Amino acid sequence: MTRLLRSAVLLCLVSFPALAAAAPGPAARAAKHPPQAKSANKLKALPVTVALPESALFQTLSSLLPLPLEHRAGQQLQGSVTVDSISSLTVDKGRIIVSGLLSGRNMSMNADVGGQSIQIRLGSLSLPTVCELTVRFDSAKQQLLLTPRFQRSAQGNGDADEPLLALLNSLSKQYEVPLRNFMPINSEIGSAKVHLRMEPLDIRAEDGAVTLRLRPVAGKRP
Protein backbone atom coordinates (compact mmCIF):
# COMPACT_ATOMS: atom_id res chain seq x y z
CA MET A 1 0.00 0.00 0.00
CA THR A 2 2.77 2.38 0.89
CA ARG A 3 4.44 1.70 -2.47
CA LEU A 4 1.21 2.59 -4.22
CA LEU A 5 0.80 5.89 -2.36
CA ARG A 6 4.40 6.86 -3.09
CA SER A 7 3.94 6.15 -6.81
CA ALA A 8 0.86 8.36 -7.01
CA VAL A 9 2.55 11.29 -5.31
CA LEU A 10 5.61 10.90 -7.53
CA LEU A 11 3.37 11.17 -10.62
CA CYS A 12 2.02 14.51 -9.38
CA LEU A 13 5.46 15.84 -8.53
CA VAL A 14 6.78 14.98 -11.97
CA SER A 15 4.16 17.30 -13.48
CA PHE A 16 5.20 20.29 -11.36
CA PRO A 17 8.12 21.39 -13.62
CA ALA A 18 5.82 21.56 -16.65
CA LEU A 19 3.32 23.68 -14.73
CA ALA A 20 6.10 25.96 -13.55
CA ALA A 21 7.38 26.42 -17.11
CA ALA A 22 3.93 27.46 -18.30
CA ALA A 23 3.47 29.98 -15.49
CA PRO A 24 4.50 33.67 -15.85
CA GLY A 25 8.13 34.39 -15.09
CA PRO A 26 9.27 36.06 -11.85
CA ALA A 27 9.67 39.47 -13.51
CA ALA A 28 6.16 39.45 -14.96
CA ARG A 29 4.64 38.47 -11.64
CA ALA A 30 6.60 41.15 -9.80
CA ALA A 31 5.38 43.83 -12.21
CA LYS A 32 1.73 42.98 -11.60
CA HIS A 33 1.88 42.11 -7.92
CA PRO A 34 4.75 43.30 -5.72
CA PRO A 35 6.07 40.39 -3.63
CA GLN A 36 4.94 40.19 -0.04
CA ALA A 37 6.72 37.94 2.41
CA LYS A 38 3.53 37.01 4.23
CA SER A 39 1.71 35.96 1.03
CA ALA A 40 4.70 33.92 -0.14
CA ASN A 41 4.73 32.00 3.12
CA LYS A 42 1.06 31.19 2.74
CA LEU A 43 1.60 29.90 -0.80
CA LYS A 44 4.35 27.57 0.33
CA ALA A 45 1.98 25.99 2.86
CA LEU A 46 -0.82 25.23 0.40
CA PRO A 47 -1.63 21.50 0.42
CA VAL A 48 -1.75 19.20 -2.61
CA THR A 49 -4.66 16.78 -3.05
CA VAL A 50 -4.04 13.43 -4.76
CA ALA A 51 -6.98 11.13 -5.56
CA LEU A 52 -6.41 7.44 -6.37
CA PRO A 53 -9.59 6.03 -7.97
CA GLU A 54 -10.57 2.37 -7.70
CA SER A 55 -9.47 1.67 -11.29
CA ALA A 56 -5.95 3.01 -10.64
CA LEU A 57 -5.63 1.00 -7.42
CA PHE A 58 -6.85 -2.15 -9.20
CA GLN A 59 -4.37 -1.75 -12.07
CA THR A 60 -1.45 -0.97 -9.77
CA LEU A 61 -2.16 -3.91 -7.49
CA SER A 62 -2.58 -6.22 -10.49
CA SER A 63 0.84 -5.16 -11.80
CA LEU A 64 2.44 -6.30 -8.51
CA LEU A 65 1.10 -9.85 -8.74
CA PRO A 66 1.99 -12.44 -7.69
CA LEU A 67 2.43 -10.68 -4.34
CA PRO A 68 3.82 -12.56 -1.30
CA LEU A 69 2.17 -11.83 2.06
CA GLU A 70 4.64 -11.56 4.91
CA HIS A 71 3.67 -13.31 8.10
CA ARG A 72 5.26 -14.87 11.13
CA ALA A 73 5.06 -18.62 11.11
CA GLY A 74 3.11 -19.78 14.16
CA GLN A 75 3.43 -22.91 16.19
CA GLN A 76 0.33 -24.47 14.66
CA LEU A 77 0.44 -23.43 11.00
CA GLN A 78 3.35 -22.76 8.68
CA GLY A 79 3.79 -21.99 4.98
CA SER A 80 4.13 -19.21 2.42
CA VAL A 81 1.07 -17.26 1.24
CA THR A 82 0.80 -15.42 -2.11
CA VAL A 83 -1.87 -13.25 -3.73
CA ASP A 84 -2.17 -14.83 -7.19
CA SER A 85 -4.96 -12.75 -8.76
CA ILE A 86 -7.63 -10.16 -7.94
CA SER A 87 -11.10 -9.97 -9.47
CA SER A 88 -12.55 -6.80 -7.94
CA LEU A 89 -11.65 -3.79 -5.80
CA THR A 90 -13.95 -1.22 -4.19
CA VAL A 91 -13.31 1.77 -1.93
CA ASP A 92 -15.95 3.15 0.44
CA LYS A 93 -16.57 4.16 4.08
CA GLY A 94 -12.95 3.94 5.18
CA ARG A 95 -12.37 0.51 3.64
CA ILE A 96 -10.69 -1.03 0.61
CA ILE A 97 -12.37 -4.35 -0.24
CA VAL A 98 -10.46 -6.71 -2.54
CA SER A 99 -11.65 -10.07 -3.89
CA GLY A 100 -9.12 -12.48 -5.31
CA LEU A 101 -7.37 -15.82 -5.21
CA LEU A 102 -4.70 -16.63 -2.62
CA SER A 103 -2.50 -19.70 -2.50
CA GLY A 104 -0.52 -21.38 0.24
CA ARG A 105 2.60 -23.40 -0.50
CA ASN A 106 4.57 -25.79 1.68
CA MET A 107 1.71 -25.68 4.17
CA SER A 108 2.02 -27.76 7.31
CA MET A 109 0.13 -28.07 10.59
CA ASN A 110 1.30 -29.25 13.98
CA ALA A 111 -1.10 -31.49 15.86
CA ASP A 112 -1.17 -33.31 19.19
CA VAL A 113 -2.05 -36.99 18.78
CA GLY A 114 -2.01 -39.18 21.87
CA GLY A 115 0.28 -36.75 23.68
CA GLN A 116 2.73 -36.76 20.77
CA SER A 117 3.36 -33.68 18.61
CA ILE A 118 3.31 -34.53 14.91
CA GLN A 119 3.53 -32.41 11.78
CA ILE A 120 0.89 -32.87 9.10
CA ARG A 121 1.99 -31.76 5.63
CA LEU A 122 -0.82 -30.09 3.71
CA GLY A 123 1.15 -29.19 0.57
CA SER A 124 -0.41 -26.51 -1.66
CA LEU A 125 -3.81 -24.93 -1.05
CA SER A 126 -5.82 -22.25 -2.85
CA LEU A 127 -8.49 -20.01 -1.39
CA PRO A 128 -10.88 -17.56 -3.11
CA THR A 129 -11.05 -14.84 -0.48
CA VAL A 130 -12.26 -11.34 0.31
CA CYS A 131 -9.92 -8.96 2.14
CA GLU A 132 -11.48 -5.95 3.86
CA LEU A 133 -8.73 -3.41 4.58
CA THR A 134 -9.70 -0.67 7.06
CA VAL A 135 -7.78 2.56 6.42
CA ARG A 136 -7.34 5.21 9.11
CA PHE A 137 -4.91 8.12 9.39
CA ASP A 138 -3.56 9.27 12.75
CA SER A 139 -2.58 12.91 12.13
CA ALA A 140 -1.07 13.37 15.60
CA LYS A 141 1.37 10.47 15.17
CA GLN A 142 1.68 10.86 11.37
CA GLN A 143 0.82 7.18 10.91
CA LEU A 144 -1.33 5.28 8.45
CA LEU A 145 -3.22 2.54 10.30
CA LEU A 146 -4.16 -0.51 8.21
CA THR A 147 -6.24 -3.43 9.50
CA PRO A 148 -6.88 -6.35 7.11
CA ARG A 149 -9.64 -8.91 7.66
CA PHE A 150 -9.99 -12.03 5.53
CA GLN A 151 -12.99 -14.21 4.86
CA ARG A 152 -13.76 -17.02 2.45
CA SER A 153 -15.64 -15.96 -0.68
CA ALA A 154 -18.70 -17.80 -2.01
CA GLN A 155 -16.43 -19.90 -4.25
CA GLY A 156 -14.51 -21.41 -1.32
CA ASN A 157 -13.99 -25.14 -0.87
CA GLY A 158 -15.30 -25.49 2.67
CA ASP A 159 -13.17 -27.40 5.14
CA ALA A 160 -10.43 -28.15 2.57
CA ASP A 161 -9.07 -24.58 2.71
CA GLU A 162 -9.66 -24.04 6.45
CA PRO A 163 -5.91 -24.21 7.36
CA LEU A 164 -5.08 -21.44 4.87
CA LEU A 165 -7.95 -19.29 6.16
CA ALA A 166 -6.69 -19.77 9.72
CA LEU A 167 -3.22 -18.64 8.67
CA LEU A 168 -4.70 -15.55 7.01
CA ASN A 169 -6.65 -14.73 10.16
CA SER A 170 -3.33 -14.46 12.00
CA LEU A 171 -2.61 -11.42 9.79
CA SER A 172 -5.82 -9.68 10.93
CA LYS A 173 -4.31 -7.04 13.19
CA GLN A 174 -3.58 -3.33 12.99
CA TYR A 175 -0.41 -2.34 11.16
CA GLU A 176 1.20 1.06 11.76
CA VAL A 177 2.91 2.67 8.74
CA PRO A 178 5.02 5.73 9.75
CA LEU A 179 4.69 8.61 7.26
CA ARG A 180 6.80 11.37 8.83
CA ASN A 181 9.32 11.24 5.99
CA PHE A 182 6.80 10.41 3.30
CA MET A 183 8.07 10.66 -0.29
CA PRO A 184 11.46 12.40 0.20
CA ILE A 185 12.89 13.77 -3.06
CA ASN A 186 16.34 15.26 -3.57
CA SER A 187 16.88 17.52 -6.56
CA GLU A 188 19.12 20.29 -7.85
CA ILE A 189 18.13 23.77 -9.02
CA GLY A 190 21.22 25.43 -10.43
CA SER A 191 23.97 24.91 -7.89
CA ALA A 192 21.57 24.47 -4.97
CA LYS A 193 20.41 21.10 -3.72
CA VAL A 194 16.76 21.02 -2.70
CA HIS A 195 15.24 18.44 -0.35
CA LEU A 196 11.48 17.99 -0.74
CA ARG A 197 9.23 15.84 1.38
CA MET A 198 5.46 15.51 1.58
CA GLU A 199 3.81 16.09 4.94
CA PRO A 200 0.55 14.06 5.12
CA LEU A 201 -2.40 16.08 6.38
CA ASP A 202 -5.19 13.57 5.79
CA ILE A 203 -5.75 10.22 4.08
CA ARG A 204 -9.27 8.93 3.43
CA ALA A 205 -10.77 5.91 1.67
CA GLU A 206 -14.29 6.82 0.56
CA ASP A 207 -16.56 7.42 -2.43
CA GLY A 208 -14.58 5.19 -4.81
CA ALA A 209 -11.11 6.64 -4.21
CA VAL A 210 -8.26 6.96 -1.73
CA THR A 211 -7.67 10.71 -1.26
CA LEU A 212 -4.46 12.14 0.16
CA ARG A 213 -3.96 15.75 1.30
CA LEU A 214 -0.25 16.49 1.38
CA ARG A 215 1.78 19.63 2.10
CA PRO A 216 5.10 19.98 0.24
CA VAL A 217 7.92 20.91 2.63
CA ALA A 218 11.12 22.03 0.93
CA GLY A 219 14.52 22.86 2.34
CA LYS A 220 17.76 23.93 0.70
CA ARG A 221 20.90 21.97 1.37
CA PRO A 222 24.35 23.53 1.18
C-alpha positions in Angstrom: 0.0 0.0 0.0 2.8 2.4 0.9 4.4 1.7 -2.5 1.2 2.6 -4.2 0.8 5.9 -2.4 4.4 6.9 -3.1 3.9 6.2 -6.8 0.9 8.4 -7.0 2.5 11.3 -5.3 5.6 10.9 -7.5 3.4 11.2 -10.6 2.0 14.5 -9.4 5.5 15.8 -8.5 6.8 15.0 -12.0 4.2 17.3 -13.5 5.2 20.3 -11.4 8.1 21.4 -13.6 5.8 21.6 -16.6 3.3 23.7 -14.7 6.1 26.0 -13.6 7.4 26.4 -17.1 3.9 27.5 -18.3 3.5 30.0 -15.5 4.5 33.7 -15.8 8.1 34.4 -15.1 9.3 36.1 -11.9 9.7 39.5 -13.5 6.2 39.5 -15.0 4.6 38.5 -11.6 6.6 41.1 -9.8 5.4 43.8 -12.2 1.7 43.0 -11.6 1.9 42.1 -7.9 4.7 43.3 -5.7 6.1 40.4 -3.6 4.9 40.2 0.0 6.7 37.9 2.4 3.5 37.0 4.2 1.7 36.0 1.0 4.7 33.9 -0.1 4.7 32.0 3.1 1.1 31.2 2.7 1.6 29.9 -0.8 4.3 27.6 0.3 2.0 26.0 2.9 -0.8 25.2 0.4 -1.6 21.5 0.4 -1.7 19.2 -2.6 -4.7 16.8 -3.1 -4.0 13.4 -4.8 -7.0 11.1 -5.6 -6.4 7.4 -6.4 -9.6 6.0 -8.0 -10.6 2.4 -7.7 -9.5 1.7 -11.3 -6.0 3.0 -10.6 -5.6 1.0 -7.4 -6.8 -2.2 -9.2 -4.4 -1.8 -12.1 -1.4 -1.0 -9.8 -2.2 -3.9 -7.5 -2.6 -6.2 -10.5 0.8 -5.2 -11.8 2.4 -6.3 -8.5 1.1 -9.9 -8.7 2.0 -12.4 -7.7 2.4 -10.7 -4.3 3.8 -12.6 -1.3 2.2 -11.8 2.1 4.6 -11.6 4.9 3.7 -13.3 8.1 5.3 -14.9 11.1 5.1 -18.6 11.1 3.1 -19.8 14.2 3.4 -22.9 16.2 0.3 -24.5 14.7 0.4 -23.4 11.0 3.3 -22.8 8.7 3.8 -22.0 5.0 4.1 -19.2 2.4 1.1 -17.3 1.2 0.8 -15.4 -2.1 -1.9 -13.2 -3.7 -2.2 -14.8 -7.2 -5.0 -12.7 -8.8 -7.6 -10.2 -7.9 -11.1 -10.0 -9.5 -12.6 -6.8 -7.9 -11.7 -3.8 -5.8 -14.0 -1.2 -4.2 -13.3 1.8 -1.9 -15.9 3.2 0.4 -16.6 4.2 4.1 -12.9 3.9 5.2 -12.4 0.5 3.6 -10.7 -1.0 0.6 -12.4 -4.3 -0.2 -10.5 -6.7 -2.5 -11.6 -10.1 -3.9 -9.1 -12.5 -5.3 -7.4 -15.8 -5.2 -4.7 -16.6 -2.6 -2.5 -19.7 -2.5 -0.5 -21.4 0.2 2.6 -23.4 -0.5 4.6 -25.8 1.7 1.7 -25.7 4.2 2.0 -27.8 7.3 0.1 -28.1 10.6 1.3 -29.3 14.0 -1.1 -31.5 15.9 -1.2 -33.3 19.2 -2.0 -37.0 18.8 -2.0 -39.2 21.9 0.3 -36.8 23.7 2.7 -36.8 20.8 3.4 -33.7 18.6 3.3 -34.5 14.9 3.5 -32.4 11.8 0.9 -32.9 9.1 2.0 -31.8 5.6 -0.8 -30.1 3.7 1.1 -29.2 0.6 -0.4 -26.5 -1.7 -3.8 -24.9 -1.0 -5.8 -22.3 -2.9 -8.5 -20.0 -1.4 -10.9 -17.6 -3.1 -11.0 -14.8 -0.5 -12.3 -11.3 0.3 -9.9 -9.0 2.1 -11.5 -6.0 3.9 -8.7 -3.4 4.6 -9.7 -0.7 7.1 -7.8 2.6 6.4 -7.3 5.2 9.1 -4.9 8.1 9.4 -3.6 9.3 12.7 -2.6 12.9 12.1 -1.1 13.4 15.6 1.4 10.5 15.2 1.7 10.9 11.4 0.8 7.2 10.9 -1.3 5.3 8.5 -3.2 2.5 10.3 -4.2 -0.5 8.2 -6.2 -3.4 9.5 -6.9 -6.4 7.1 -9.6 -8.9 7.7 -10.0 -12.0 5.5 -13.0 -14.2 4.9 -13.8 -17.0 2.4 -15.6 -16.0 -0.7 -18.7 -17.8 -2.0 -16.4 -19.9 -4.3 -14.5 -21.4 -1.3 -14.0 -25.1 -0.9 -15.3 -25.5 2.7 -13.2 -27.4 5.1 -10.4 -28.1 2.6 -9.1 -24.6 2.7 -9.7 -24.0 6.5 -5.9 -24.2 7.4 -5.1 -21.4 4.9 -7.9 -19.3 6.2 -6.7 -19.8 9.7 -3.2 -18.6 8.7 -4.7 -15.5 7.0 -6.6 -14.7 10.2 -3.3 -14.5 12.0 -2.6 -11.4 9.8 -5.8 -9.7 10.9 -4.3 -7.0 13.2 -3.6 -3.3 13.0 -0.4 -2.3 11.2 1.2 1.1 11.8 2.9 2.7 8.7 5.0 5.7 9.7 4.7 8.6 7.3 6.8 11.4 8.8 9.3 11.2 6.0 6.8 10.4 3.3 8.1 10.7 -0.3 11.5 12.4 0.2 12.9 13.8 -3.1 16.3 15.3 -3.6 16.9 17.5 -6.6 19.1 20.3 -7.9 18.1 23.8 -9.0 21.2 25.4 -10.4 24.0 24.9 -7.9 21.6 24.5 -5.0 20.4 21.1 -3.7 16.8 21.0 -2.7 15.2 18.4 -0.3 11.5 18.0 -0.7 9.2 15.8 1.4 5.5 15.5 1.6 3.8 16.1 4.9 0.6 14.1 5.1 -2.4 16.1 6.4 -5.2 13.6 5.8 -5.8 10.2 4.1 -9.3 8.9 3.4 -10.8 5.9 1.7 -14.3 6.8 0.6 -16.6 7.4 -2.4 -14.6 5.2 -4.8 -11.1 6.6 -4.2 -8.3 7.0 -1.7 -7.7 10.7 -1.3 -4.5 12.1 0.2 -4.0 15.7 1.3 -0.2 16.5 1.4 1.8 19.6 2.1 5.1 20.0 0.2 7.9 20.9 2.6 11.1 22.0 0.9 14.5 22.9 2.3 17.8 23.9 0.7 20.9 22.0 1.4 24.4 23.5 1.2 
